[in-house]
Structure formats: structure tokens, C-alpha cells
Amino acid sequence: MNRCLTVPLAIALAAAALSGCASSAAPSSTSSSTTALGDACPTAPVPVVVSVDQWGDIVRQLGGACAEVTIVVAGTSIDPHDYEPTTGDIAKFTGARLVVVNGADYDPWAERAVEALPAAPTVIDAAEVNGVEGGVNPHLWYSPDYVEATAAAVTAALKDAAPAASSYFDTQAAAWQDSMKPYFAQIAAVKSAASGATYGATESVFDYMAQACGLVNTTPQGYQNTAAAESDPAPGDVLAFNTALTDGTMQVLIYNTQTEGAIPEQINATATQAGVPIVDVTETVAPGFTTFADWQISQLQALATAL
């Protein structure tokens, strides 16, 4: 028997209204890309390097034709937590005038690459921008507030790097804000209809977004701690997780499909057997999506349906 709540009409309508936002175009399979968007740039484009693709599309849209953006790590086949850069990856930072990193101990290899450069570029560290320290949940791109603050910092840095294109970057920022309206509308719809609903998660990747939607995390604390430390949870924590799924404590399971291991897979199986809806999420931009907003909206719609 499905233990979740009946789908609220408002959330179902919101999901249907926004279903056209998801893109079906396949992304590039390369680990880096250089993209120019927007109208013609009035000056020389700013060379920009972004460590991970979760921030890449945002930076591309903000920079438009006035930024030559290279993304170092892209694709769901790579676990950013365990990533070891190649010599070629490190070389991509050479000549950058602006570097965007996630921070919070998520991509320390990128920070080391910047430190080794003979000429220091401007660095936008999303964690520093938002006052997030290492050891805290590093999946900052899942926080709507952190996304907005980081985007504003990127725009300011681009304007400093190319003052002649200042008005151009303002226009790009306004266009990006418009493109994000369906994303914020979907978050608001989920929060309005399902605030207070409970969830469990195999990893903390979606926690910031779940909080923004008003959901309550009922994942056992011991499990949360070991998952954050990338270690195996104690048998008692796994038992507590399974019990919460089977006794109705958790109304939905958030499952990171990029998390490998027998324990997450077993928890997924328990949720299936208990009739608890499962929402698959990815840590990096999923195949089939070319924009940050489309990727996020698709997952929010899946959450709306599950609830």
C-alpha cells in the first residue's frame, strides 16, 4: 500500500503547467565546453573556467558572448567527490581571468590548480559567497538562495573583468532571472501544497532544495553523518532507515542515482516494497538537459508527483 499523501491538486496543476520546461536535447559528452550566448559582445570575451557543470550553465548564460566558458568536470559518469584531475584538466585553468568553484571542500583540486597559476585570476567560490564552511553540506547548487547569490557574484566579477561590457552583463543577468522564473514557481508550488511532508535521503545532495520546499528530513541522524563522511552507516542506522520507510515515517525517498553501493540500493528496494515513492535525483547535470533550470524543474516535478 502506498503510504504517501494524496497528490494535492495545486501541486499537480503546477507540475503539468511547467512540464514543457524540461529539455530533451542531449548534452555534450565532453568534460569541458566553450559556449558563447547572447548578442554580440562589445569587447573581448572574458576567459572563464568553471570547475563543475552544476554551475556551468549559469555562468554561460550570465556571460553570454562576452565570456569564453570552459567547464572542467561534466557528466553523471564522474563522481565529483572522488575526482582526480588530469594534467589536461589542470592546463584548462591557464589564461583564465575568472574561475568559478563550488568550494566547501567539494572541488579542492580546482582551488589547488588556481594557486599554481603564475597570474592569479579572480575566483568566485560559491561557499565563500554564501558563508558556507567546509564540513557542511557542499551541494550548494540545490539551494535557490545560494544559486541567486552566486549568480550575482559572477555578474559582478564579469563586470569588473570587462567594464566595457557592464551593460551587456546586466542584460544577461536580467535574461537569466527571467529564465529562472519557472524554477522558482515550481519550488513555490511544491512548498504551498506539500510543506511539512517528510522524506528520507540516501545522501544529502537534495537537502537544500527539500528545505526550500518546506519538507522535513526524517533520515536517521547516524545515517546522515556517515553518508556525509562517505563511510558505511552502522547496521542500527540502516535498520532505523528501513523502519522509517515501512512504518510511514517517510512519505518519499530521495535517491541519488550517482551514489554507488549495496546499502543505498537496499534502501531503494525497501522503499519500493513498502510503496514509498522514490524521487531520483543526480548530483551533476543529468543527461538530456542543457540548462540548469530544466534539470532542476524536472526533478521538482518528479517530487510533486511523488507527494
Secondary structure, 3 states (H helix, E strand, C coil): CCCCCCCCHHHHHHHHHCHHHCCCCCCCCCCCCCCCCCCCCCCCCEEEEEEEHHHHHHHHHHHHHHEEEEEEECCCCCCHHHCCCCHHHHHCCCCCCEEEECCCCCCHHHHHHHHCCCCCCEEEEHHHHCCCCCCCCCCHHHCHHHHHHHHHHHHHHHHHHCHHHHHHHHHHHHHHHHHCHHHHHHHHHHHHHHCCCEEEECCHHHHHHHHHCCCEECCCHHHHHHHHCCCCCCHHHHHHHHHHHHCCCCCEEEEECCCCCHHHHHHHHHHHHHCCCEEEECCCCCCCCCCHHHHHHHHHHHHHHHC
